[in-house]
Amino acid sequence: MTRVLVVDDEPQILRALRVVLREAGYEAIPAETAEEALDRAAVRPPDAAIVDLVLPDGDGVEVTRRLREWSQMPIIVLSAVGDEAEKVRALEAGADDYVTKPFGPRELVARLQAALRRAGSPADEPAIRAGGLEVDLAARIVRVDGAEVHLTPIEFDLLRTLARNRGRLLTHRALLVEVWGPEYASDTAVLRTHIANLRRKVGSDHIRTDPGVGYRFTES
């Protein structure tokens, strides 16, 4: 059974998460502090982690950063703090996603499943398909409902980066650095323009916006 480390200092949240995860077919490994979470992860590494942002002896960002020192397990930060800066801080520390409390159980499970699928996908996946969209990574060809769509090299690189991380929220900075380079790290206007062009060419259903934070590629 897939084991999920659940870190939250509120007993009622821990209980709720254990029920939600059990019903979805996962085993929840509870921890109430950052220290307990890191100890449990080290003794028997879990397959994924859901970490609260605010903990009595630290915060979820630091837990994420520490886990990322030795593990590539999917990590979802769960928090009542919806501030954009906190989301960006968590994602840049290595979190795969950020879910704000109060959360919908189905949404949380769907985000977890998407993160686990990504973790199990081969890095050299030759093509990515989502609905009527096909991204042929090797041939650099994109098709929508079987018809080839012309993308500029930058547009293809942007779509490829989003698609390879499907389901994961990527910050503006992460996308700009990956696609354009470090010198463009703060040029969000360039990113917005290319996202708009991509949506016009491949459809808007696959590229979702998290205002002020970034974008994610969805399979629906």
C-alpha positions in Angstrom: 0.0 0.0 0.0 1.2 3.5 -0.8 2.4 5.3 2.3 1.8 9.0 2.7 3.4 11.0 5.5 0.8 13.5 6.9 2.2 16.4 8.9 -0.2 18.7 10.8 -0.3 19.8 14.4 -4.2 19.9 14.5 -5.5 16.4 15.6 -8.8 16.9 13.8 -7.0 17.6 10.5 -4.8 14.5 11.0 -7.9 12.4 11.7 -9.7 13.8 8.6 -6.7 13.2 6.4 -6.3 9.6 7.7 -9.9 8.9 6.8 -9.7 10.6 3.4 -6.5 8.8 2.5 -7.7 5.4 3.8 -10.8 5.6 1.6 -8.6 6.4 -1.4 -6.5 3.3 -0.8 -3.5 5.0 0.9 -1.9 4.4 4.3 -1.5 7.7 6.3 1.7 8.1 8.5 0.8 10.9 10.9 3.3 13.4 12.5 2.5 16.5 14.5 5.8 18.3 14.4 8.6 19.0 11.9 11.1 16.9 13.9 8.7 13.9 14.2 8.0 14.1 10.4 11.7 14.1 9.5 12.4 11.2 11.9 9.5 9.1 10.5 10.6 9.8 6.9 14.2 8.9 7.7 13.4 5.6 9.5 10.9 4.4 6.8 10.7 6.6 3.8 7.1 7.2 2.6 6.0 7.3 -1.0 4.6 10.9 -0.7 4.0 13.6 1.9 1.3 16.1 2.8 2.8 18.8 5.0 1.1 21.7 6.8 2.8 25.1 6.4 2.7 26.1 10.1 4.1 23.7 12.7 4.9 24.1 16.4 8.7 23.7 15.8 9.2 25.0 12.3 7.3 25.3 9.1 6.4 23.1 6.2 8.7 24.9 3.8 11.7 23.8 5.9 10.4 20.3 6.2 10.0 20.2 2.4 13.5 21.6 1.9 15.0 18.9 4.3 13.1 16.1 2.6 14.3 17.3 -0.8 17.9 17.0 0.3 17.6 13.2 -0.1 14.2 12.3 -1.6 12.2 13.0 -4.8 8.9 11.9 -3.2 5.9 14.0 -4.2 5.3 16.7 -1.5 2.0 18.7 -1.2 2.0 21.6 1.2 -1.4 22.0 2.9 -2.1 25.3 4.6 -4.7 27.8 5.8 -2.3 30.5 4.6 -3.3 31.4 1.0 -0.7 34.2 0.6 1.0 34.2 -2.9 4.4 34.7 -1.4 4.0 31.6 0.9 2.9 29.5 -2.1 5.9 30.6 -4.1 8.2 29.9 -1.1 6.9 26.4 -0.7 7.1 25.6 -4.4 10.6 26.9 -4.7 11.7 24.8 -1.7 10.6 21.7 -3.7 6.9 21.2 -3.1 5.0 19.7 -6.0 1.8 21.4 -5.1 0.1 23.7 -2.6 -3.5 23.2 -1.4 -5.3 25.8 0.8 -7.5 24.9 3.7 -10.4 24.3 3.9 -9.7 21.7 1.2 -12.0 19.4 -0.8 -11.1 15.8 -0.1 -11.6 14.8 -3.7 -9.4 17.6 -4.9 -6.6 16.7 -2.5 -6.7 13.1 -3.5 -6.6 14.0 -7.2 -3.6 16.3 -6.6 -1.9 13.5 -4.7 -2.6 10.9 -7.4 -1.3 13.3 -10.1 1.9 13.8 -8.2 2.4 10.1 -7.7 1.8 9.4 -11.4 4.4 12.0 -12.3 6.9 10.4 -9.9 6.3 7.0 -11.6 6.6 8.3 -15.2 9.8 7.6 -17.1 11.9 10.7 -17.6 12.3 9.9 -21.3 8.6 9.6 -22.0 8.4 9.9 -25.8 5.0 11.5 -26.0 2.5 13.1 -23.7 -1.3 12.8 -24.4 -4.0 14.7 -22.7 -7.5 14.5 -24.2 -7.1 15.5 -27.9 -3.7 17.1 -27.3 -0.5 15.1 -28.2 3.0 16.4 -27.5 5.6 14.4 -29.3 8.8 15.2 -27.3 11.3 13.5 -29.6 9.9 14.9 -32.9 8.9 18.3 -31.4 5.5 17.9 -32.9 2.2 19.0 -31.4 -1.2 17.7 -32.5 -4.7 18.8 -31.5 -7.4 16.3 -32.4 -5.0 14.7 -34.9 -4.1 17.9 -36.7 -0.6 19.2 -36.4 -0.3 22.6 -34.8 2.7 24.9 -35.5 4.4 26.2 -32.4 7.5 28.5 -32.2 10.5 26.9 -30.5 9.9 28.9 -27.3 6.2 27.9 -27.3 7.1 24.2 -27.7 9.7 24.4 -24.9 7.1 26.1 -22.6 4.5 23.5 -23.4 7.0 20.7 -23.0 8.0 22.0 -19.5 4.4 22.3 -18.4 3.4 18.9 -19.9 6.3 17.0 -18.3 5.2 18.4 -14.9 1.5 17.8 -15.6 -0.6 18.5 -12.5 2.2 20.3 -10.8 1.9 24.1 -10.1 5.0 25.8 -11.6 5.9 29.3 -10.5 6.4 32.1 -13.0 10.1 32.2 -12.0 10.6 28.4 -12.5 9.1 28.5 -16.0 11.0 31.6 -17.0 14.4 30.2 -15.8 13.7 26.8 -17.4 12.5 28.1 -20.8 14.2 31.5 -21.2 17.1 31.4 -18.8 18.1 33.1 -15.5 18.2 36.6 -17.0 14.5 36.4 -17.6 13.6 35.2 -14.1 11.3 38.2 -13.4 9.9 38.9 -16.9 6.3 37.8 -16.2 5.0 39.8 -19.1 6.9 37.6 -21.6 5.5 34.5 -19.9 1.9 35.8 -20.0 2.2 36.6 -23.7 3.4 33.1 -24.6 0.9 31.4 -22.3 -1.9 33.3 -24.2 -0.4 32.2 -27.5 -0.2 28.6 -26.4 -3.8 28.6 -25.2 -5.0 30.1 -28.5 -3.2 27.3 -30.4 -3.7 24.2 -28.3 -6.8 25.2 -26.3 -7.2 26.7 -22.9 -8.4 23.6 -21.0 -5.0 22.2 -20.4 -3.2 25.3 -19.0 -4.6 26.5 -15.7 -3.6 29.7 -13.9 -3.0 30.2 -10.2 -3.2 34.0 -10.1 0.0 35.7 -8.9 1.8 32.3 -8.6 2.1 30.3 -11.8 0.6 27.7 -14.1 -0.2 24.1 -14.2 -0.8 21.6 -17.1 -3.9 19.5 -16.6 -5.0 16.3 -18.3 -8.7 17.2 -18.6 
